[in-house]
């Protein structure tokens, strides 16, 4: 299935802390940080992360990225697809 056709929502149980250049996301397992799965999100990835609301699919996220950062729509789609692939099953879950 096309990753962009899926809707993503953030997993619960994450510790988030801003960095100077983005956001550090640490999964918690039984209230303990799982340092093997730490993600550092740059400003663009942070924007996408904050846009994961469980209602928007990858196409809608691509349109948001296109508008916010004034990149071409095809580039936005490729960037969103890469972002979703990198966080899937670790930081977010998807539904068709």
PyMOL Python script that loads the backbone (N, CA, C, O; Angstrom):
from pymol import cmd

cmd.read_pdbstr("""\
ATOM      1  N   UNK A   1       0.837  -1.187   0.000  1.00  0.00           N
ATOM      2  CA  UNK A   1       0.000   0.000   0.000  1.00  0.00           C
ATOM      3  C   UNK A   1       0.882   1.252   0.000  1.00  0.00           C
ATOM      4  O   UNK A   1       1.951   1.281   0.611  1.00  0.00           O
ATOM      5  N   UNK A   2       0.422   2.250  -0.678  1.00  0.00           N
ATOM      6  CA  UNK A   2       1.109   3.532  -0.751  1.00  0.00           C
ATOM      7  C   UNK A   2       1.195   4.147   0.646  1.00  0.00           C
ATOM      8  O   UNK A   2       0.174   4.410   1.282  1.00  0.00           O
ATOM      9  N   UNK A   3       2.418   4.372   1.112  1.00  0.00           N
ATOM     10  CA  UNK A   3       2.623   4.933   2.456  1.00  0.00           C
ATOM     11  C   UNK A   3       1.902   6.268   2.614  1.00  0.00           C
ATOM     12  O   UNK A   3       1.387   6.565   3.692  1.00  0.00           O
ATOM     13  N   UNK A   4       1.857   7.078   1.555  1.00  0.00           N
ATOM     14  CA  UNK A   4       1.230   8.390   1.644  1.00  0.00           C
ATOM     15  C   UNK A   4      -0.288   8.312   1.775  1.00  0.00           C
ATOM     16  O   UNK A   4      -0.925   9.291   2.163  1.00  0.00           O
ATOM     17  N   UNK A   5      -0.868   7.169   1.458  1.00  0.00           N
ATOM     18  CA  UNK A   5      -2.313   7.008   1.585  1.00  0.00           C
ATOM     19  C   UNK A   5      -2.724   6.642   3.015  1.00  0.00           C
ATOM     20  O   UNK A   5      -3.913   6.598   3.330  1.00  0.00           O
ATOM     21  N   UNK A   6      -1.754   6.384   3.863  1.00  0.00           N
ATOM     22  CA  UNK A   6      -2.040   5.960   5.229  1.00  0.00           C
ATOM     23  C   UNK A   6      -2.062   7.151   6.184  1.00  0.00           C
ATOM     24  O   UNK A   6      -1.434   8.180   5.935  1.00  0.00           O
ATOM     25  N   UNK A   7      -2.790   6.989   7.268  1.00  0.00           N
ATOM     26  CA  UNK A   7      -2.888   8.007   8.310  1.00  0.00           C
ATOM     27  C   UNK A   7      -2.007   7.575   9.471  1.00  0.00           C
ATOM     28  O   UNK A   7      -2.085   6.433   9.924  1.00  0.00           O
ATOM     29  N   UNK A   8      -1.185   8.467   9.941  1.00  0.00           N
ATOM     30  CA  UNK A   8      -0.274   8.174  11.041  1.00  0.00           C
ATOM     31  C   UNK A   8      -0.658   8.966  12.285  1.00  0.00           C
ATOM     32  O   UNK A   8      -1.140  10.096  12.198  1.00  0.00           O
ATOM     33  N   UNK A   9      -0.436   8.358  13.434  1.00  0.00           N
ATOM     34  CA  UNK A   9      -0.649   9.025  14.722  1.00  0.00           C
ATOM     35  C   UNK A   9       0.547   8.717  15.614  1.00  0.00           C
ATOM     36  O   UNK A   9       1.167   7.660  15.500  1.00  0.00           O
ATOM     37  N   UNK A  10       0.857   9.642  16.492  1.00  0.00           N
ATOM     38  CA  UNK A  10       1.997   9.464  17.400  1.00  0.00           C
ATOM     39  C   UNK A  10       1.688   8.382  18.424  1.00  0.00           C
ATOM     40  O   UNK A  10       0.562   8.265  18.908  1.00  0.00           O
ATOM     41  N   UNK A  11       2.698   7.602  18.741  1.00  0.00           N
ATOM     42  CA  UNK A  11       2.572   6.640  19.829  1.00  0.00           C
ATOM     43  C   UNK A  11       2.572   7.379  21.160  1.00  0.00           C
ATOM     44  O   UNK A  11       3.183   8.439  21.297  1.00  0.00           O
ATOM     45  N   UNK A  12       1.893   6.817  22.114  1.00  0.00           N
ATOM     46  CA  UNK A  12       1.947   7.335  23.479  1.00  0.00           C
ATOM     47  C   UNK A  12       3.255   6.835  24.100  1.00  0.00           C
ATOM     48  O   UNK A  12       3.893   5.934  23.555  1.00  0.00           O
ATOM     49  N   UNK A  13       3.644   7.396  25.195  1.00  0.00           N
ATOM     50  CA  UNK A  13       4.825   6.906  25.886  1.00  0.00           C
ATOM     51  C   UNK A  13       6.120   7.379  25.263  1.00  0.00           C
ATOM     52  O   UNK A  13       7.068   6.608  25.113  1.00  0.00           O
ATOM     53  N   UNK A  14       6.156   8.644  24.902  1.00  0.00           N
ATOM     54  CA  UNK A  14       7.370   9.226  24.346  1.00  0.00           C
ATOM     55  C   UNK A  14       7.802  10.405  25.205  1.00  0.00           C
ATOM     56  O   UNK A  14       6.972  11.162  25.709  1.00  0.00           O
ATOM     57  N   UNK A  15       9.099  10.547  25.363  1.00  0.00           N
ATOM     58  CA  UNK A  15       9.649  11.716  26.034  1.00  0.00           C
ATOM     59  C   UNK A  15      10.173  12.637  24.941  1.00  0.00           C
ATOM     60  O   UNK A  15      11.000  12.228  24.126  1.00  0.00           O
ATOM     61  N   UNK A  16       9.697  13.875  24.918  1.00  0.00           N
ATOM     62  CA  UNK A  16      10.089  14.839  23.901  1.00  0.00           C
ATOM     63  C   UNK A  16      10.810  15.997  24.559  1.00  0.00           C
ATOM     64  O   UNK A  16      10.371  16.517  25.585  1.00  0.00           O
ATOM     65  N   UNK A  17      11.913  16.392  23.963  1.00  0.00           N
ATOM     66  CA  UNK A  17      12.629  17.553  24.473  1.00  0.00           C
ATOM     67  C   UNK A  17      13.186  18.349  23.303  1.00  0.00           C
ATOM     68  O   UNK A  17      13.797  17.783  22.397  1.00  0.00           O
ATOM     69  N   UNK A  18      12.976  19.660  23.321  1.00  0.00           N
ATOM     70  CA  UNK A  18      13.513  20.470  22.234  1.00  0.00           C
ATOM     71  C   UNK A  18      15.029  20.557  22.312  1.00  0.00           C
ATOM     72  O   UNK A  18      15.617  20.554  23.393  1.00  0.00           O
ATOM     73  N   UNK A  19      15.640  20.633  21.151  1.00  0.00           N
ATOM     74  CA  UNK A  19      17.070  20.876  21.057  1.00  0.00           C
ATOM     75  C   UNK A  19      17.227  22.232  20.383  1.00  0.00           C
ATOM     76  O   UNK A  19      16.231  22.861  20.026  1.00  0.00           O
ATOM     77  N   UNK A  20      18.421  22.676  20.211  1.00  0.00           N
ATOM     78  CA  UNK A  20      18.627  23.956  19.551  1.00  0.00           C
ATOM     79  C   UNK A  20      18.176  23.967  18.107  1.00  0.00           C
ATOM     80  O   UNK A  20      17.889  25.027  17.550  1.00  0.00           O
ATOM     81  N   UNK A  21      18.110  22.792  17.495  1.00  0.00           N
ATOM     82  CA  UNK A  21      17.822  22.711  16.070  1.00  0.00           C
ATOM     83  C   UNK A  21      16.633  21.824  15.736  1.00  0.00           C
ATOM     84  O   UNK A  21      16.381  21.573  14.557  1.00  0.00           O
ATOM     85  N   UNK A  22      15.902  21.346  16.718  1.00  0.00           N
ATOM     86  CA  UNK A  22      14.783  20.466  16.426  1.00  0.00           C
ATOM     87  C   UNK A  22      14.209  19.859  17.685  1.00  0.00           C
ATOM     88  O   UNK A  22      13.945  20.552  18.668  1.00  0.00           O
ATOM     89  N   UNK A  23      14.020  18.552  17.637  1.00  0.00           N
ATOM     90  CA  UNK A  23      13.346  17.856  18.726  1.00  0.00           C
ATOM     91  C   UNK A  23      13.995  16.492  18.929  1.00  0.00           C
ATOM     92  O   UNK A  23      14.290  15.786  17.964  1.00  0.00           O
ATOM     93  N   UNK A  24      14.214  16.130  20.180  1.00  0.00           N
ATOM     94  CA  UNK A  24      14.722  14.817  20.533  1.00  0.00           C
ATOM     95  C   UNK A  24      13.533  14.003  21.036  1.00  0.00           C
ATOM     96  O   UNK A  24      12.808  14.437  21.931  1.00  0.00           O
ATOM     97  N   UNK A  25      13.339  12.819  20.452  1.00  0.00           N
ATOM     98  CA  UNK A  25      12.212  11.960  20.795  1.00  0.00           C
ATOM     99  C   UNK A  25      12.767  10.651  21.342  1.00  0.00           C
ATOM    100  O   UNK A  25      13.528   9.953  20.670  1.00  0.00           O
ATOM    101  N   UNK A  26      12.377  10.330  22.568  1.00  0.00           N
ATOM    102  CA  UNK A  26      12.874   9.122  23.227  1.00  0.00           C
ATOM    103  C   UNK A  26      11.684   8.241  23.592  1.00  0.00           C
ATOM    104  O   UNK A  26      10.844   8.643  24.397  1.00  0.00           O
ATOM    105  N   UNK A  27      11.600   7.046  23.010  1.00  0.00           N
ATOM    106  CA  UNK A  27      10.538   6.116  23.399  1.00  0.00           C
ATOM    107  C   UNK A  27      10.747   5.643  24.847  1.00  0.00           C
ATOM    108  O   UNK A  27      11.875   5.427  25.290  1.00  0.00           O
ATOM    109  N   UNK A  28       9.646   5.492  25.559  1.00  0.00           N
ATOM    110  CA  UNK A  28       9.680   4.974  26.926  1.00  0.00           C
ATOM    111  C   UNK A  28       9.093   3.574  26.940  1.00  0.00           C
ATOM    112  O   UNK A  28       8.042   3.320  26.351  1.00  0.00           O
ATOM    113  N   UNK A  29       9.779   2.674  27.616  1.00  0.00           N
ATOM    114  CA  UNK A  29       9.305   1.303  27.788  1.00  0.00           C
ATOM    115  C   UNK A  29       9.181   1.087  29.285  1.00  0.00           C
ATOM    116  O   UNK A  29      10.173   1.078  30.013  1.00  0.00           O
ATOM    117  N   UNK A  30       7.954   0.916  29.725  1.00  0.00           N
ATOM    118  CA  UNK A  30       7.679   0.776  31.159  1.00  0.00           C
ATOM    119  C   UNK A  30       8.310   1.937  31.928  1.00  0.00           C
ATOM    120  O   UNK A  30       8.966   1.739  32.951  1.00  0.00           O
ATOM    121  N   UNK A  31       8.097   3.149  31.414  1.00  0.00           N
ATOM    122  CA  UNK A  31       8.583   4.390  32.023  1.00  0.00           C
ATOM    123  C   UNK A  31      10.101   4.515  32.065  1.00  0.00           C
ATOM    124  O   UNK A  31      10.628   5.327  32.825  1.00  0.00           O
ATOM    125  N   UNK A  32      10.807   3.732  31.268  1.00  0.00           N
ATOM    126  CA  UNK A  32      12.264   3.822  31.184  1.00  0.00           C
ATOM    127  C   UNK A  32      12.626   4.175  29.741  1.00  0.00           C
ATOM    128  O   UNK A  32      12.096   3.588  28.798  1.00  0.00           O
ATOM    129  N   UNK A  33      13.522   5.129  29.581  1.00  0.00           N
ATOM    130  CA  UNK A  33      13.930   5.558  28.241  1.00  0.00           C
ATOM    131  C   UNK A  33      14.621   4.426  27.498  1.00  0.00           C
ATOM    132  O   UNK A  33      15.526   3.785  28.032  1.00  0.00           O
ATOM    133  N   UNK A  34      14.194   4.184  26.270  1.00  0.00           N
ATOM    134  CA  UNK A  34      14.835   3.200  25.401  1.00  0.00           C
ATOM    135  C   UNK A  34      15.826   3.960  24.523  1.00  0.00           C
ATOM    136  O   UNK A  34      15.479   4.425  23.437  1.00  0.00           O
ATOM    137  N   UNK A  35      17.055   4.081  25.002  1.00  0.00           N
ATOM    138  CA  UNK A  35      18.057   4.897  24.329  1.00  0.00           C
ATOM    139  C   UNK A  35      18.515   4.295  23.002  1.00  0.00           C
ATOM    140  O   UNK A  35      19.209   4.959  22.232  1.00  0.00           O
ATOM    141  N   UNK A  36      18.139   3.053  22.726  1.00  0.00           N
ATOM    142  CA  UNK A  36      18.513   2.446  21.445  1.00  0.00           C
ATOM    143  C   UNK A  36      17.621   2.926  20.309  1.00  0.00           C
ATOM    144  O   UNK A  36      17.911   2.673  19.140  1.00  0.00           O
ATOM    145  N   UNK A  37      16.532   3.621  20.651  1.00  0.00           N
ATOM    146  CA  UNK A  37      15.586   4.071  19.628  1.00  0.00           C
ATOM    147  C   UNK A  37      15.354   5.577  19.677  1.00  0.00           C
ATOM    148  O   UNK A  37      14.278   6.054  19.319  1.00  0.00           O
ATOM    149  N   UNK A  38      16.353   6.318  20.116  1.00  0.00           N
ATOM    150  CA  UNK A  38      16.251   7.774  20.188  1.00  0.00           C
ATOM    151  C   UNK A  38      16.262   8.351  18.777  1.00  0.00           C
ATOM    152  O   UNK A  38      17.058   7.942  17.932  1.00  0.00           O
ATOM    153  N   UNK A  39      15.370   9.306  18.535  1.00  0.00           N
ATOM    154  CA  UNK A  39      15.316  10.001  17.261  1.00  0.00           C
ATOM    155  C   UNK A  39      15.609  11.466  17.487  1.00  0.00           C
ATOM    156  O   UNK A  39      15.106  12.069  18.435  1.00  0.00           O
ATOM    157  N   UNK A  40      16.415  12.034  16.623  1.00  0.00           N
ATOM    158  CA  UNK A  40      16.658  13.467  16.618  1.00  0.00           C
ATOM    159  C   UNK A  40      16.004  14.016  15.359  1.00  0.00           C
ATOM    160  O   UNK A  40      16.370  13.638  14.246  1.00  0.00           O
ATOM    161  N   UNK A  41      15.044  14.900  15.536  1.00  0.00           N
ATOM    162  CA  UNK A  41      14.309  15.457  14.406  1.00  0.00           C
ATOM    163  C   UNK A  41      14.778  16.881  14.130  1.00  0.00           C
ATOM    164  O   UNK A  41      14.819  17.714  15.035  1.00  0.00           O
ATOM    165  N   UNK A  42      15.130  17.156  12.878  1.00  0.00           N
ATOM    166  CA  UNK A  42      15.480  18.524  12.519  1.00  0.00           C
ATOM    167  C   UNK A  42      14.199  19.364  12.429  1.00  0.00           C
ATOM    168  O   UNK A  42      13.106  18.856  12.680  1.00  0.00           O
ATOM    169  N   UNK A  43      14.329  20.617  12.079  1.00  0.00           N
ATOM    170  CA  UNK A  43      13.166  21.507  12.052  1.00  0.00           C
ATOM    171  C   UNK A  43      12.056  21.040  11.127  1.00  0.00           C
ATOM    172  O   UNK A  43      10.877  21.143  11.464  1.00  0.00           O
ATOM    173  N   UNK A  44      12.427  20.530   9.965  1.00  0.00           N
ATOM    174  CA  UNK A  44      11.419  20.041   9.019  1.00  0.00           C
ATOM    175  C   UNK A  44      10.726  18.800   9.557  1.00  0.00           C
ATOM    176  O   UNK A  44       9.501  18.692   9.491  1.00  0.00           O
ATOM    177  N   UNK A  45      11.499  17.866  10.086  1.00  0.00           N
ATOM    178  CA  UNK A  45      10.920  16.652  10.652  1.00  0.00           C
ATOM    179  C   UNK A  45      10.074  16.980  11.880  1.00  0.00           C
ATOM    180  O   UNK A  45       9.051  16.338  12.118  1.00  0.00           O
ATOM    181  N   UNK A  46      10.496  17.977  12.660  1.00  0.00           N
ATOM    182  CA  UNK A  46       9.695  18.403  13.812  1.00  0.00           C
ATOM    183  C   UNK A  46       8.346  18.944  13.350  1.00  0.00           C
ATOM    184  O   UNK A  46       7.318  18.656  13.963  1.00  0.00           O
ATOM    185  N   UNK A  47       8.345  19.724  12.272  1.00  0.00           N
ATOM    186  CA  UNK A  47       7.095  20.233  11.712  1.00  0.00           C
ATOM    187  C   UNK A  47       6.175  19.079  11.332  1.00  0.00           C
ATOM    188  O   UNK A  47       4.986  19.100  11.649  1.00  0.00           O
ATOM    189  N   UNK A  48       6.725  18.066  10.651  1.00  0.00           N
ATOM    190  CA  UNK A  48       5.920  16.910  10.272  1.00  0.00           C
ATOM    191  C   UNK A  48       5.435  16.154  11.501  1.00  0.00           C
ATOM    192  O   UNK A  48       4.273  15.754  11.569  1.00  0.00           O
ATOM    193  N   UNK A  49       6.325  15.956  12.476  1.00  0.00           N
ATOM    194  CA  UNK A  49       5.954  15.260  13.710  1.00  0.00           C
ATOM    195  C   UNK A  49       4.768  15.955  14.375  1.00  0.00           C
ATOM    196  O   UNK A  49       3.801  15.304  14.772  1.00  0.00           O
ATOM    197  N   UNK A  50       4.848  17.266  14.493  1.00  0.00           N
ATOM    198  CA  UNK A  50       3.785  18.021  15.150  1.00  0.00           C
ATOM    199  C   UNK A  50       2.492  18.008  14.340  1.00  0.00           C
ATOM    200  O   UNK A  50       1.422  18.296  14.876  1.00  0.00           O
ATOM    201  N   UNK A  51       2.584  17.677  13.062  1.00  0.00           N
ATOM    202  CA  UNK A  51       1.405  17.609  12.197  1.00  0.00           C
ATOM    203  C   UNK A  51       0.740  16.238  12.204  1.00  0.00           C
ATOM    204  O   UNK A  51      -0.352  16.078  11.660  1.00  0.00           O
ATOM    205  N   UNK A  52       1.392  15.238  12.821  1.00  0.00           N
ATOM    206  CA  UNK A  52       0.775  13.902  12.929  1.00  0.00           C
ATOM    207  C   UNK A  52      -0.359  13.985  13.937  1.00  0.00           C
ATOM    208  O   UNK A  52      -0.120  14.082  15.141  1.00  0.00           O
ATOM    209  N   UNK A  53      -1.579  13.946  13.453  1.00  0.00           N
ATOM    210  CA  UNK A  53      -2.726  14.118  14.344  1.00  0.00           C
ATOM    211  C   UNK A  53      -3.710  12.962  14.299  1.00  0.00           C
ATOM    212  O   UNK A  53      -4.762  13.009  14.935  1.00  0.00           O
ATOM    213  N   UNK A  54      -3.366  11.918  13.544  1.00  0.00           N
ATOM    214  CA  UNK A  54      -4.273  10.777  13.450  1.00  0.00           C
ATOM    215  C   UNK A  54      -5.415  11.006  12.477  1.00  0.00           C
ATOM    216  O   UNK A  54      -6.294  10.154  12.347  1.00  0.00           O
ATOM    217  N   UNK A  55      -5.420  12.149  11.788  1.00  0.00           N
ATOM    218  CA  UNK A  55      -6.472  12.448  10.804  1.00  0.00           C
ATOM    219  C   UNK A  55      -5.900  12.688   9.414  1.00  0.00           C
ATOM    220  O   UNK A  55      -6.534  12.353   8.414  1.00  0.00           O
ATOM    221  N   UNK A  56      -4.716  13.260   9.348  1.00  0.00           N
ATOM    222  CA  UNK A  56      -4.103  13.580   8.051  1.00  0.00           C
ATOM    223  C   UNK A  56      -3.340  12.379   7.501  1.00  0.00           C
ATOM    224  O   UNK A  56      -2.613  11.697   8.223  1.00  0.00           O
ATOM    225  N   UNK A  57      -3.525  12.140   6.207  1.00  0.00           N
ATOM    226  CA  UNK A  57      -2.715  11.097   5.577  1.00  0.00           C
ATOM    227  C   UNK A  57      -1.426  11.725   5.043  1.00  0.00           C
ATOM    228  O   UNK A  57      -1.221  12.934   5.150  1.00  0.00           O
ATOM    229  N   UNK A  58      -0.570  10.894   4.472  1.00  0.00           N
ATOM    230  CA  UNK A  58       0.702  11.373   3.967  1.00  0.00           C
ATOM    231  C   UNK A  58       0.566  12.397   2.856  1.00  0.00           C
ATOM    232  O   UNK A  58       1.419  13.272   2.711  1.00  0.00           O
ATOM    233  N   UNK A  59      -0.503  12.296   2.066  1.00  0.00           N
ATOM    234  CA  UNK A  59      -0.727  13.287   1.012  1.00  0.00           C
ATOM    235  C   UNK A  59      -1.016  14.661   1.621  1.00  0.00           C
ATOM    236  O   UNK A  59      -0.518  15.677   1.136  1.00  0.00           O
ATOM    237  N   UNK A  60      -1.814  14.687   2.674  1.00  0.00           N
ATOM    238  CA  UNK A  60      -2.118  15.951   3.358  1.00  0.00           C
ATOM    239  C   UNK A  60      -0.860  16.515   4.020  1.00  0.00           C
ATOM    240  O   UNK A  60      -0.639  17.726   4.003  1.00  0.00           O
ATOM    241  N   UNK A  61      -0.043  15.649   4.597  1.00  0.00           N
ATOM    242  CA  UNK A  61       1.219  16.099   5.189  1.00  0.00           C
ATOM    243  C   UNK A  61       2.142  16.675   4.115  1.00  0.00           C
ATOM    244  O   UNK A  61       2.834  17.665   4.351  1.00  0.00           O
ATOM    245  N   UNK A  62       2.149  16.054   2.944  1.00  0.00           N
ATOM    246  CA  UNK A  62       2.966  16.552   1.838  1.00  0.00           C
ATOM    247  C   UNK A  62       2.519  17.948   1.424  1.00  0.00           C
ATOM    248  O   UNK A  62       3.348  18.820   1.163  1.00  0.00           O
ATOM    249  N   UNK A  63       1.228  18.155   1.365  1.00  0.00           N
ATOM    250  CA  UNK A  63       0.695  19.473   1.009  1.00  0.00           C
ATOM    251  C   UNK A  63       1.077  20.514   2.065  1.00  0.00           C
ATOM    252  O   UNK A  63       1.433  21.642   1.724  1.00  0.00           O
ATOM    253  N   UNK A  64       1.003  20.139   3.334  1.00  0.00           N
ATOM    254  CA  UNK A  64       1.419  21.054   4.410  1.00  0.00           C
ATOM    255  C   UNK A  64       2.895  21.416   4.276  1.00  0.00           C
ATOM    256  O   UNK A  64       3.269  22.583   4.394  1.00  0.00           O
ATOM    257  N   UNK A  65       3.725  20.414   4.031  1.00  0.00           N
ATOM    258  CA  UNK A  65       5.161  20.650   3.876  1.00  0.00           C
ATOM    259  C   UNK A  65       5.433  21.548   2.663  1.00  0.00           C
ATOM    260  O   UNK A  65       6.255  22.463   2.728  1.00  0.00           O
ATOM    261  N   UNK A  66       4.748  21.279   1.583  1.00  0.00           N
ATOM    262  CA  UNK A  66       4.858  22.071   0.351  1.00  0.00           C
ATOM    263  C   UNK A  66       4.530  23.544   0.622  1.00  0.00           C
ATOM    264  O   UNK A  66       5.243  24.438   0.167  1.00  0.00           O
ATOM    265  N   UNK A  67       3.462  23.782   1.357  1.00  0.00           N
ATOM    266  CA  UNK A  67       3.050  25.153   1.648  1.00  0.00           C
ATOM    267  C   UNK A  67       3.963  25.834   2.661  1.00  0.00           C
ATOM    268  O   UNK A  67       4.341  26.992   2.481  1.00  0.00           O
ATOM    269  N   UNK A  68       4.315  25.125   3.715  1.00  0.00           N
ATOM    270  CA  UNK A  68       5.104  25.718   4.797  1.00  0.00           C
ATOM    271  C   UNK A  68       6.534  26.049   4.376  1.00  0.00           C
ATOM    272  O   UNK A  68       7.064  27.102   4.731  1.00  0.00           O
ATOM    273  N   UNK A  69       7.152  25.143   3.617  1.00  0.00           N
ATOM    274  CA  UNK A  69       8.562  25.302   3.275  1.00  0.00           C
ATOM    275  C   UNK A  69       8.789  25.671   1.813  1.00  0.00           C
ATOM    276  O   UNK A  69       9.930  25.800   1.368  1.00  0.00           O
ATOM    277  N   UNK A  70       7.702  25.841   1.071  1.00  0.00           N
ATOM    278  CA  UNK A  70       7.760  26.261  -0.327  1.00  0.00           C
ATOM    279  C   UNK A  70       8.705  25.395  -1.159  1.00  0.00           C
ATOM    280  O   UNK A  70       9.532  25.893  -1.923  1.00  0.00           O
ATOM    281  N   UNK A  71       8.553  24.091  -0.986  1.00  0.00           N
ATOM    282  CA  UNK A  71       9.291  23.134  -1.811  1.00  0.00           C
ATOM    283  C   UNK A  71       8.306  22.567  -2.828  1.00  0.00           C
ATOM    284  O   UNK A  71       7.092  22.655  -2.651  1.00  0.00           O
ATOM    285  N   UNK A  72       8.843  21.990  -3.887  1.00  0.00           N
ATOM    286  CA  UNK A  72       7.977  21.377  -4.884  1.00  0.00           C
ATOM    287  C   UNK A  72       7.159  20.247  -4.280  1.00  0.00           C
ATOM    288  O   UNK A  72       7.599  19.579  -3.344  1.00  0.00           O
ATOM    289  N   UNK A  73       5.976  20.041  -4.817  1.00  0.00           N
ATOM    290  CA  UNK A  73       5.082  19.021  -4.264  1.00  0.00           C
ATOM    291  C   UNK A  73       5.675  17.628  -4.374  1.00  0.00           C
ATOM    292  O   UNK A  73       5.535  16.830  -3.447  1.00  0.00           O
ATOM    293  N   UNK A  74       6.332  17.313  -5.481  1.00  0.00           N
ATOM    294  CA  UNK A  74       6.960  15.989  -5.619  1.00  0.00           C
ATOM    295  C   UNK A  74       8.069  15.806  -4.590  1.00  0.00           C
ATOM    296  O   UNK A  74       8.202  14.728  -4.011  1.00  0.00           O
ATOM    297  N   UNK A  75       8.863  16.842  -4.355  1.00  0.00           N
ATOM    298  CA  UNK A  75       9.913  16.769  -3.334  1.00  0.00           C
ATOM    299  C   UNK A  75       9.292  16.595  -1.958  1.00  0.00           C
ATOM    300  O   UNK A  75       9.790  15.820  -1.141  1.00  0.00           O
ATOM    301  N   UNK A  76       8.201  17.317  -1.698  1.00  0.00           N
ATOM    302  CA  UNK A  76       7.508  17.192  -0.407  1.00  0.00           C
ATOM    303  C   UNK A  76       6.997  15.771  -0.213  1.00  0.00           C
ATOM    304  O   UNK A  76       7.111  15.217   0.880  1.00  0.00           O
ATOM    305  N   UNK A  77       6.439  15.178  -1.259  1.00  0.00           N
ATOM    306  CA  UNK A  77       5.946  13.796  -1.160  1.00  0.00           C
ATOM    307  C   UNK A  77       7.087  12.831  -0.850  1.00  0.00           C
ATOM    308  O   UNK A  77       6.940  11.937  -0.016  1.00  0.00           O
ATOM    309  N   UNK A  78       8.213  13.010  -1.514  1.00  0.00           N
ATOM    310  CA  UNK A  78       9.365  12.131  -1.275  1.00  0.00           C
ATOM    311  C   UNK A  78       9.873  12.309   0.155  1.00  0.00           C
ATOM    312  O   UNK A  78      10.192  11.330   0.830  1.00  0.00           O
ATOM    313  N   UNK A  79       9.946  13.551   0.613  1.00  0.00           N
ATOM    314  CA  UNK A  79      10.427  13.818   1.974  1.00  0.00           C
ATOM    315  C   UNK A  79       9.484  13.244   3.022  1.00  0.00           C
ATOM    316  O   UNK A  79       9.935  12.665   4.010  1.00  0.00           O
ATOM    317  N   UNK A  80       8.180  13.400   2.816  1.00  0.00           N
ATOM    318  CA  UNK A  80       7.205  12.871   3.777  1.00  0.00           C
ATOM    319  C   UNK A  80       7.259  11.348   3.777  1.00  0.00           C
ATOM    320  O   UNK A  80       7.199  10.733   4.842  1.00  0.00           O
ATOM    321  N   UNK A  81       7.371  10.734   2.618  1.00  0.00           N
ATOM    322  CA  UNK A  81       7.463   9.270   2.551  1.00  0.00           C
ATOM    323  C   UNK A  81       8.688   8.773   3.311  1.00  0.00           C
ATOM    324  O   UNK A  81       8.600   7.803   4.065  1.00  0.00           O
ATOM    325  N   UNK A  82       9.828   9.429   3.118  1.00  0.00           N
ATOM    326  CA  UNK A  82      11.049   9.053   3.840  1.00  0.00           C
ATOM    327  C   UNK A  82      10.873   9.235   5.348  1.00  0.00           C
ATOM    328  O   UNK A  82      11.281   8.377   6.131  1.00  0.00           O
ATOM    329  N   UNK A  83      10.268  10.349   5.750  1.00  0.00           N
ATOM    330  CA  UNK A  83      10.037  10.620   7.173  1.00  0.00           C
ATOM    331  C   UNK A  83       9.145   9.537   7.784  1.00  0.00           C
ATOM    332  O   UNK A  83       9.456   8.999   8.847  1.00  0.00           O
ATOM    333  N   UNK A  84       8.046   9.222   7.116  1.00  0.00           N
ATOM    334  CA  UNK A  84       7.119   8.222   7.651  1.00  0.00           C
ATOM    335  C   UNK A  84       7.768   6.844   7.728  1.00  0.00           C
ATOM    336  O   UNK A  84       7.524   6.092   8.671  1.00  0.00           O
ATOM    337  N   UNK A  85       8.585   6.518   6.749  1.00  0.00           N
ATOM    338  CA  UNK A  85       9.286   5.226   6.781  1.00  0.00           C
ATOM    339  C   UNK A  85      10.234   5.153   7.964  1.00  0.00           C
ATOM    340  O   UNK A  85      10.387   4.097   8.578  1.00  0.00           O
ATOM    341  N   UNK A  86      10.872   6.276   8.285  1.00  0.00           N
ATOM    342  CA  UNK A  86      11.861   6.256   9.364  1.00  0.00           C
ATOM    343  C   UNK A  86      11.227   6.170  10.752  1.00  0.00           C
ATOM    344  O   UNK A  86      11.851   5.662  11.684  1.00  0.00           O
ATOM    345  N   UNK A  87      10.007   6.654  10.897  1.00  0.00           N
ATOM    346  CA  UNK A  87       9.385   6.636  12.232  1.00  0.00           C
ATOM    347  C   UNK A  87       8.369   5.522  12.421  1.00  0.00           C
ATOM    348  O   UNK A  87       7.982   5.218  13.550  1.00  0.00           O
ATOM    349  N   UNK A  88       7.940   4.917  11.337  1.00  0.00           N
ATOM    350  CA  UNK A  88       6.899   3.889  11.411  1.00  0.00           C
ATOM    351  C   UNK A  88       7.287   2.774  12.358  1.00  0.00           C
ATOM    352  O   UNK A  88       8.428   2.312  12.348  1.00  0.00           O
ATOM    353  N   UNK A  89       6.360   2.348  13.160  1.00  0.00           N
ATOM    354  CA  UNK A  89       6.499   1.249  14.115  1.00  0.00           C
ATOM    355  C   UNK A  89       7.400   1.562  15.300  1.00  0.00           C
ATOM    356  O   UNK A  89       7.517   0.738  16.207  1.00  0.00           O
ATOM    357  N   UNK A  90       8.028   2.705  15.321  1.00  0.00           N
ATOM    358  CA  UNK A  90       8.841   3.077  16.465  1.00  0.00           C
ATOM    359  C   UNK A  90       8.186   4.246  17.194  1.00  0.00           C
ATOM    360  O   UNK A  90       7.932   4.178  18.396  1.00  0.00           O
ATOM    361  N   UNK A  91       7.919   5.304  16.462  1.00  0.00           N
ATOM    362  CA  UNK A  91       7.373   6.504  17.073  1.00  0.00           C
ATOM    363  C   UNK A  91       5.917   6.761  16.722  1.00  0.00           C
ATOM    364  O   UNK A  91       5.234   7.534  17.395  1.00  0.00           O
ATOM    365  N   UNK A  92       5.453   6.118  15.678  1.00  0.00           N
ATOM    366  CA  UNK A  92       4.078   6.352  15.244  1.00  0.00           C
ATOM    367  C   UNK A  92       3.507   5.052  14.702  1.00  0.00           C
ATOM    368  O   UNK A  92       4.242   4.140  14.324  1.00  0.00           O
ATOM    369  N   UNK A  93       2.187   4.987  14.674  1.00  0.00           N
ATOM    370  CA  UNK A  93       1.534   3.830  14.093  1.00  0.00           C
ATOM    371  C   UNK A  93       0.631   4.307  12.971  1.00  0.00           C
ATOM    372  O   UNK A  93       0.141   5.436  12.984  1.00  0.00           O
ATOM    373  N   UNK A  94       0.420   3.438  12.007  1.00  0.00           N
ATOM    374  CA  UNK A  94      -0.358   3.812  10.828  1.00  0.00           C
ATOM    375  C   UNK A  94      -1.606   2.957  10.738  1.00  0.00           C
ATOM    376  O   UNK A  94      -1.672   1.843  11.257  1.00  0.00           O
ATOM    377  N   UNK A  95      -2.576   3.512  10.071  1.00  0.00           N
ATOM    378  CA  UNK A  95      -3.772   2.751   9.714  1.00  0.00           C
ATOM    379  C   UNK A  95      -4.089   3.077   8.270  1.00  0.00           C
ATOM    380  O   UNK A  95      -3.774   4.169   7.797  1.00  0.00           O
ATOM    381  N   UNK A  96      -4.705   2.150   7.566  1.00  0.00           N
ATOM    382  CA  UNK A  96      -5.026   2.394   6.145  1.00  0.00           C
ATOM    383  C   UNK A  96      -6.020   3.533   5.990  1.00  0.00           C
ATOM    384  O   UNK A  96      -6.401   3.872   4.869  1.00  0.00           O
TER     385      UNK A  96
END
""", "prot")
cmd.dss("prot")
cmd.show_as("cartoon", "prot")
cmd.util.cbc("prot")
cmd.orient("prot")
